[in-house]
Amino acid sequence: MREESQQTKEFHSFSLKTNTYWNIKTIFCSLFAHLTTFFIYSITLFFAATAPVLRKWLHLKMVRRSPGKIQILVTGTFYNEGWIRGHLIPLAKAQTVGRVWVVCDRLWFPLEKVCYVVPPSWLRRMCGRSLSRVIMVFTTAIQQTPDFLMGYHIMPNSLVCLIAASFIGASPVYQMTGGPIQVIGGGAGSETSLLRLLKRNSLLLERLLFHTLTYFDIVVVRGQSALAFTREHGLGKEQIVITAGIDTDTFRPGGALPEYDAICVSRLIASKGLEYLIEVLYHCHQKGYKLKAAIIGDGPIKPILIDMLTRYDLKEHIILLGQRNDISTLLQSARIFVFTSQTEGMSIALLEALATGLPAAIIPVGDLGDAVEEGINGIFLEGKDPQVAATMVIELIANNVTIKSMSAHARHVAVERYSVNAIAQQWDQYIYRKIG
């Protein structure tokens, strides 16, 4: 007993030291992130504010709008092929656009009018992925003198575009893909590695970032909620709503019998609410409805999800399919689309599901409610109580008449408002107005 007691004391002592170590490390990382972010925002603001003087002092010629069609430089971390299709194809199809230069980490599939600019391997080895992309943004901007420089996510892409655009006299554009959470509190809720280390909102960083955002000519948001936020805080000289565009010929209803009752397409990260989704499906089973579901995607919380499925004995009923290239076919094999993300702009996966004719069961965060009308092409789930949400899912799946009606409305909304052609027309209308 004495030996066991001594071992217990040693164990608790070790645990205390370990926890203290991690607490100190977390505090240090947070402090480092705050200081680094403050420095980056300050430098960006300085260059954006002083660019006209610096251009004059350095005798730099301002970019003049190209006669006829405009040139656009785009940069971002494009997580998958869906991002490329959703954002680049509508731009390339816009009649007012002549060339789209895309600074990214890898070559994607060829697109007419799109030129990929990938940092060479030696530069990536020397400077790292992010810095090498920053260098290529400046190099391409100076060589090609585009009319618009457009960054997806605030750090570093949009900030880099702001500085480069300020120097060459182009229009900087910020694509607020994830909604206001990307900038609230200085960006503490963003997915960027550095900003995640902040751990908490900072009023100082928020004010500094908001002031920096006033130098963007255009802030592109995904829906009315984000539009109201950006206008209320004066973020950008102009704010517009343009979403991703969906290939409604590829994503369309199928004729086969459904294999899954519910399906979800999402990156496996904490903010997407996938643990809550599994809780909801677990309670469906507890209520006697043995639903079969599939989750498509990959990410860092996959082991956590596997552990949950094992504990709840759901591994045979809820399938983690991983990253797939046949998403359109998989969506056709389901009856409804379920999405329980806790923060969102406008989900491309949701729009693809609607185009496939799937009624959507969502938590109405961000701008998702712009695409889903409750009772018409989907339902709004309870976001705090998984048992209540489970009851709502069961009631939807049990009603074939409702599913059929919602399916038709889902397809109609996707084709009319979110197809590639519809979004390309939105870009044309905006650019005509901007340069006309």
Phi, psi and omega per residue, in radians:
M1 nan -0.729 3.139
R2 -1.092 -0.717 -3.129
E3 -1.140 -0.716 3.120
E4 -1.139 -0.707 3.124
S5 -1.109 -0.713 3.127
Q6 -1.119 -0.721 3.118
Q7 -1.119 -0.666 3.114
T8 -1.112 -0.762 3.117
K9 -1.083 -0.735 3.136
E10 -1.124 -0.668 3.134
F11 -1.118 -0.830 3.133
H12 -1.105 -0.650 3.110
S13 -1.116 -0.740 3.112
F14 -1.128 -0.738 -3.139
S15 -1.099 -0.725 3.137
L16 -1.094 -0.758 3.118
K17 -1.114 -0.719 3.139
T18 -1.106 -0.813 3.133
N19 -1.096 -0.691 3.113
T20 -1.095 -0.717 3.126
Y21 -1.060 -0.812 -3.110
W22 -1.202 -0.613 3.092
N23 -1.108 -0.794 3.119
I24 -1.094 -0.732 3.140
K25 -1.114 -0.732 3.132
T26 -1.103 -0.767 3.129
I27 -1.095 -0.769 3.135
F28 -1.082 -0.786 -3.130
C29 -1.120 -0.685 3.126
S30 -1.144 -0.755 3.108
L31 -1.088 -0.772 3.107
F32 -1.048 -0.756 -3.123
A33 -1.125 -0.728 3.119
H34 -1.077 -0.805 -3.121
L35 -1.163 -0.756 -3.132
T36 -1.140 -0.758 -3.142
T37 -1.130 -0.721 3.089
F38 -1.029 -0.743 3.131
F39 -1.114 -0.790 -3.110
I40 -1.125 -0.810 3.136
Y41 -1.097 -0.711 -3.118
S42 -1.133 -0.779 3.125
I43 -1.089 -0.766 3.134
T44 -1.073 -0.793 3.138
L45 -1.086 -0.712 3.135
F46 -1.048 -0.857 -3.101
F47 -1.198 -0.651 3.124
A48 -1.133 -0.659 -3.090
A49 -1.348 -0.561 -3.043
T50 -1.787 0.001 -3.066
A51 -0.964 -0.773 3.140
P52 -1.014 -0.721 3.135
V53 -1.187 -0.766 -3.130
L54 -1.117 -0.685 3.109
R55 -1.058 -0.742 -3.133
K56 -1.183 -0.728 -3.116
W57 -1.155 -0.674 -3.117
L58 -1.561 0.013 3.138
H59 1.033 0.730 3.094
L60 -1.513 2.340 3.117
K61 -1.445 2.393 3.115
M62 -1.310 2.575 3.076
V63 -1.190 2.377 3.013
R64 -1.841 2.504 -3.118
R65 -1.015 2.338 -3.117
S66 -1.082 2.429 3.056
P67 -1.136 2.271 -3.120
G68 1.463 -2.049 -3.027
K69 -1.458 2.574 -3.082
I70 -1.614 2.826 3.112
Q71 -1.950 2.422 -3.098
I72 -2.243 2.308 2.974
L73 -1.802 2.243 -3.111
V74 -2.112 2.427 3.003
T75 -2.489 2.585 -3.130
G76 3.102 2.965 3.004
T77 -1.643 1.711 -3.106
F78 -1.528 1.928 -2.949
Y79 -1.254 -0.511 -3.085
N80 -2.769 3.100 -3.097
E81 -1.103 -0.558 3.135
G82 -1.052 -0.661 3.097
W83 -1.097 -0.774 -3.128
I84 -1.088 -0.842 -3.120
R85 -1.118 -0.752 -3.060
G86 -1.181 -0.603 -3.031
H87 -1.807 -0.604 -3.048
L88 -1.546 -0.649 -3.112
I89 -1.066 -0.800 3.099
P90 -1.067 -0.677 3.088
L91 -1.084 -0.779 -3.109
A92 -1.164 -0.521 -3.133
K93 -1.431 -0.271 3.130
A94 -1.114 2.268 -3.076
Q95 -1.189 -0.417 -3.110
T96 -1.429 -0.134 -3.067
V97 -1.753 2.228 3.138
G98 -1.642 -0.731 -3.094
R99 -2.603 2.447 3.074
V100 -2.109 2.011 3.073
W101 -1.657 2.162 -3.066
V102 -2.020 1.904 3.087
V103 -1.578 1.961 -3.065
C104 -2.583 -3.105 -3.000
D105 -1.506 -0.259 -3.091
R106 -2.718 2.831 3.050
L107 -1.362 2.312 3.060
W108 -1.845 -2.916 -3.117
F109 -1.209 2.618 -3.097
P110 -1.185 2.462 3.081
L111 -2.364 2.443 3.097
E112 -1.092 2.357 3.128
K113 1.322 -0.013 -3.121
V114 -1.858 2.269 3.092
C115 -2.118 2.027 -3.141
Y116 -1.426 2.372 3.071
V117 -2.073 1.878 -3.081
V118 -1.937 2.239 3.113
P119 -0.995 2.387 3.119
P120 -1.117 2.712 -3.054
S121 -1.048 -0.636 -3.126
W122 -1.152 -0.599 3.130
L123 -1.245 -0.678 3.106
R124 -1.131 -0.691 3.130
R125 -1.155 -0.609 -3.066
M126 -1.424 -0.676 -2.991
C127 -1.997 -0.225 -3.065
G128 1.579 2.922 -3.029
R129 -1.130 -0.884 -3.039
S130 -1.193 -0.841 -3.103
L131 -1.131 -0.663 3.134
S132 -1.130 -0.607 3.095
R133 -1.202 -0.668 3.086
V134 -1.032 -0.803 3.141
I135 -1.050 -0.720 -3.124
M136 -1.224 -0.520 3.072
V137 -1.103 -0.849 3.138
F138 -1.115 -0.760 -3.127
T139 -1.080 -0.816 -3.117
T140 -1.182 -0.674 3.130
A141 -1.079 -0.734 -3.132
I142 -1.216 -0.684 -3.091
Q143 -1.305 -0.718 -2.995
Q144 -1.746 -0.258 -3.113
T145 0.718 1.110 3.131
P146 -1.199 2.843 3.105
D147 -1.393 -0.678 3.123
F148 -2.108 2.445 2.947
L149 -2.033 2.045 -2.967
M150 -2.089 2.109 -3.140
G151 -1.957 2.379 3.069
Y152 -1.688 2.183 -3.005
H153 1.336 2.621 -3.010
I154 -1.330 -0.675 -3.031
M155 -2.121 2.164 -0.089
P156 -1.636 -0.143 -2.870
N157 -1.002 -0.926 -3.079
S158 -1.216 -0.633 3.111
L159 -1.126 -0.690 3.095
V160 -1.119 -0.737 3.117
C161 -1.106 -0.633 3.124
L162 -1.103 -0.819 -3.137
I163 -1.132 -0.844 -3.110
A164 -1.101 -0.751 -3.138
A165 -1.126 -0.648 3.131
S166 -1.094 -0.636 -3.101
F167 -1.322 -0.626 -3.093
I168 -1.711 -0.001 3.098
G169 1.365 0.382 3.106
A170 -1.583 3.088 3.124
S171 -1.635 2.085 3.073
P172 -1.434 2.392 -3.094
V173 -2.232 2.259 3.101
Y174 -1.885 2.099 3.071
Q175 -1.619 1.802 3.138
M176 -1.474 1.343 -2.991
T177 -1.175 -0.641 -3.044
G178 -1.694 0.100 -3.138
G179 1.525 -3.084 -3.049
P180 -1.009 -0.369 -3.135
I181 -1.041 -0.376 3.126
Q182 -1.170 -0.374 -3.066
V183 -2.149 -0.338 3.133
I184 -1.079 2.397 -3.141
G185 1.168 0.378 -3.111
G186 1.451 0.103 3.119
G187 1.757 0.309 -3.087
A188 -1.090 -0.411 3.127
G189 -1.632 0.092 -3.134
S190 -1.285 2.826 3.108
E191 -1.500 -0.108 3.136
T192 -1.079 2.383 -3.042
S193 -0.970 -0.820 -3.120
L194 -1.119 -0.811 -3.080
L195 -1.183 -0.502 3.081
R196 -1.105 -0.504 -3.120
L197 -1.261 -0.232 3.116
L198 -1.049 -0.656 3.079
K199 1.256 -0.443 -3.122
R200 -2.594 2.748 3.117
N201 -1.189 2.566 3.100
S202 -2.199 2.063 3.125
L203 -1.125 -0.652 3.125
L204 -1.091 -0.861 -3.141
L205 -1.140 -0.634 3.125
E206 -1.091 -0.823 3.136
R207 -1.105 -0.690 3.128
L208 -1.139 -0.754 -3.141
L209 -1.187 -0.767 3.134
F210 -1.035 -0.698 3.118
H211 -1.152 -0.683 3.098
T212 -1.094 -0.677 -3.099
L213 -1.158 -0.348 3.119
T214 -1.161 -0.282 -3.131
Y215 -1.504 -0.123 3.059
F216 -1.325 2.377 3.071
D217 -1.215 -0.671 -3.067
I218 -2.390 2.355 2.950
V219 -2.030 2.060 -3.115
V220 -1.715 2.140 -3.135
V221 -2.048 3.059 -3.015
R222 -1.766 -0.197 -3.115
G223 -2.989 -3.075 -3.010
Q224 -1.187 -0.586 3.130
S225 -1.121 -0.847 3.110
A226 -1.162 -0.602 3.117
L227 -1.093 -0.775 3.122
A228 -1.093 -0.683 -3.141
F229 -1.130 -0.849 -3.089
T230 -1.144 -0.633 3.124
R231 -1.259 -0.660 3.121
E232 -1.068 -0.666 -3.087
H233 -1.709 0.068 3.093
G234 1.110 0.666 -3.112
L235 -1.497 1.895 -3.102
G236 1.577 2.667 3.101
K237 -1.252 -0.507 3.115
E238 -2.522 2.520 -3.133
Q239 -2.187 2.316 -3.133
I240 -2.372 2.713 3.099
V241 -1.830 1.970 3.005
I242 -2.483 2.135 -3.118
T243 -1.650 -3.054 2.964
A244 -1.262 2.776 3.092
G245 -1.875 2.474 -3.071
I246 -1.914 2.370 3.057
D247 -1.334 1.645 -3.048
T248 -1.333 -0.089 3.000
D249 -1.433 -0.635 3.090
T250 -1.368 -0.795 3.126
F251 -1.650 1.699 -3.093
R252 -2.546 2.808 3.138
P253 -1.065 2.523 3.097
G254 -1.862 3.046 -3.091
G255 -1.896 -0.077 -3.078
A256 -1.355 2.776 3.070
L257 -1.195 2.423 -3.090
P258 -1.112 2.404 3.058
E259 -1.628 -0.515 -3.105
Y260 -2.097 2.495 3.027
D261 -1.274 -0.697 -3.100
A262 -2.421 2.628 3.128
I263 -2.478 2.602 3.104
C264 -2.399 2.396 3.061
V265 -2.089 2.091 -3.049
S266 -2.894 2.618 2.915
R267 -1.214 2.475 -3.083
L268 -1.504 1.352 3.094
I269 -2.240 2.826 -2.977
A270 -1.033 -0.687 -3.027
S271 -1.231 -0.196 -3.086
K272 -1.460 -0.063 3.025
G273 1.194 0.493 -3.082
L274 -1.273 -0.499 3.049
E275 -1.136 -0.685 3.076
Y276 -1.135 -0.683 3.110
L277 -1.037 -0.767 3.120
I278 -1.123 -0.668 3.067
E279 -1.036 -0.763 3.136
V280 -1.072 -0.837 -3.133
L281 -1.154 -0.581 3.069
Y282 -1.073 -0.769 -3.139
H283 -1.220 -0.487 3.005
C284 -1.059 -0.757 3.123
H285 -1.171 -0.682 3.120
Q286 -1.107 -0.491 3.124
K287 -1.507 0.050 3.050
G288 1.712 0.070 -3.141
Y289 -1.834 1.759 -3.078
K290 -1.435 1.280 -3.093
L291 -1.252 2.539 3.029
K292 -1.836 2.214 -3.063
A293 -2.314 2.762 3.095
A294 -2.297 2.454 3.054
I295 -2.091 2.088 -3.107
I296 -1.803 2.254 3.105
G297 2.462 3.007 -3.141
D298 -2.479 2.834 3.140
G299 2.851 3.134 -2.977
P300 -1.191 -0.388 -3.105
I301 -1.622 0.195 3.134
K302 -0.972 -0.783 3.109
P303 -1.036 -0.619 3.110
I304 -1.131 -0.741 3.139
L305 -1.159 -0.707 3.105
I306 -1.080 -0.736 3.108
D307 -1.079 -0.729 3.115
M308 -1.096 -0.791 -3.134
L309 -1.091 -0.610 3.111
T310 -1.208 -0.812 -3.131
R311 -1.095 -0.640 -3.117
Y312 -1.572 0.019 -3.137
D313 0.989 0.857 -3.084
L314 -2.062 0.142 -3.026
K315 -1.112 -0.430 3.109
E316 -1.497 -0.262 -3.071
H317 -1.849 -0.523 3.128
I318 -2.062 1.977 -2.997
I319 -1.812 2.219 3.012
L320 -1.586 1.869 -3.020
L321 -1.521 -0.176 -3.135
G322 1.295 -2.936 3.127
Q323 -1.294 2.252 -3.083
R324 -2.289 2.693 3.079
N325 -1.844 0.004 -3.128
D326 -1.969 0.755 -3.046
I327 -1.096 -0.663 -3.129
S328 -1.049 -0.715 3.122
T329 -1.201 -0.710 3.140
L330 -1.146 -0.673 3.087
L331 -1.089 -0.623 3.122
Q332 -1.167 -0.292 -3.103
S333 -1.647 0.228 -3.114
A334 -2.131 2.879 3.125
R335 -1.704 -0.688 3.114
I336 -2.423 2.825 3.072
F337 -1.908 2.246 -3.135
V338 -2.027 2.313 -3.067
F339 -2.499 2.017 -3.047
T340 -2.065 0.561 3.119
S341 -1.034 2.484 -3.121
Q342 -1.531 -0.446 3.076
T343 -2.444 2.451 -3.075
E344 -2.867 2.676 2.917
G345 -1.607 -1.731 2.972
M346 -2.258 2.029 -3.038
S347 -1.284 2.189 3.037
I348 -1.110 -0.692 3.140
A349 -1.042 -0.705 3.106
L350 -1.090 -0.792 -3.127
L351 -1.124 -0.667 3.086
E352 -1.131 -0.664 3.107
A353 -1.154 -0.743 3.095
L354 -1.070 -0.722 3.114
A355 -1.091 -0.532 3.111
T356 -1.360 -0.142 3.125
G357 1.556 0.394 -3.139
L358 -1.632 2.172 2.965
P359 -1.037 2.509 -3.050
A360 -1.908 2.276 3.005
A361 -1.884 1.856 -2.998
I362 -2.285 2.778 2.857
I363 -1.541 2.117 -2.971
P364 -1.348 1.164 3.111
V365 -1.655 2.843 3.085
G366 0.978 -2.252 -3.109
D367 -1.907 0.294 -3.130
L368 -1.073 -0.544 -3.139
G369 -1.160 -0.238 3.058
D370 -1.222 -0.530 -3.092
A371 -1.687 -0.476 -3.090
V372 -1.942 2.115 3.064
E373 -1.813 2.088 -3.030
E374 -1.052 2.252 3.128
G375 1.474 -0.163 -3.125
I376 -1.844 -0.975 3.082
N377 -2.226 0.268 3.098
G378 3.038 -3.015 3.120
I379 -2.343 2.737 3.083
F380 -1.779 2.087 -3.102
L381 -1.455 2.643 2.959
E382 -1.144 2.245 -3.038
G383 -1.666 -0.026 -3.089
K384 -2.045 -0.541 -3.064
D385 -1.982 1.829 -3.089
P386 -1.121 -0.456 3.122
Q387 -1.200 -0.736 3.093
V388 -1.133 -0.765 3.122
A389 -1.074 -0.665 3.124
A390 -1.084 -0.744 3.113
T391 -1.055 -0.699 3.138
M392 -1.155 -0.711 3.105
V393 -1.115 -0.765 -3.137
I394 -1.068 -0.791 -3.126
E395 -1.077 -0.639 3.118
L396 -1.216 -0.864 -3.067
I397 -1.145 -0.523 -3.105
A398 -1.328 -0.194 -3.045
N399 -1.927 1.639 -3.102
N400 -1.130 -0.594 3.139
V401 -1.131 -0.762 3.114
T402 -1.116 -0.756 3.137
I403 -1.057 -0.742 -3.129
K404 -1.115 -0.760 3.130
S405 -1.143 -0.811 -3.139
M406 -1.118 -0.596 -3.133
S407 -1.064 -0.782 3.139
A408 -1.114 -0.743 3.129
H409 -1.172 -0.643 3.125
A410 -1.069 -0.811 3.136
R411 -1.090 -0.749 -3.110
H412 -1.072 -0.808 -3.138
V413 -1.065 -0.768 -3.107
A414 -1.100 -0.767 -3.092
V415 -1.214 -0.766 -3.047
E416 -1.298 -0.615 -2.982
R417 -1.992 -0.406 -2.991
Y418 -2.221 0.209 3.097
S419 -1.260 2.834 3.107
V420 -0.971 -0.781 -3.107
N421 -1.139 -0.685 3.140
A422 -1.128 -0.731 -3.137
I423 -1.263 -0.646 3.072
A424 -1.054 -0.696 3.106
Q425 -1.144 -0.631 3.089
Q426 -1.107 -0.738 3.094
W427 -1.103 -0.745 3.125
D428 -1.072 -0.790 -3.129
Q429 -1.071 -0.722 -3.133
Y430 -1.200 -0.791 -3.080
I431 -1.180 -0.677 3.068
Y432 -1.013 -0.756 -3.129
R433 -1.186 -0.637 -3.079
K434 -1.236 -0.716 -3.025
I435 -1.813 -0.111 -3.071
G436 -1.269 nan nan
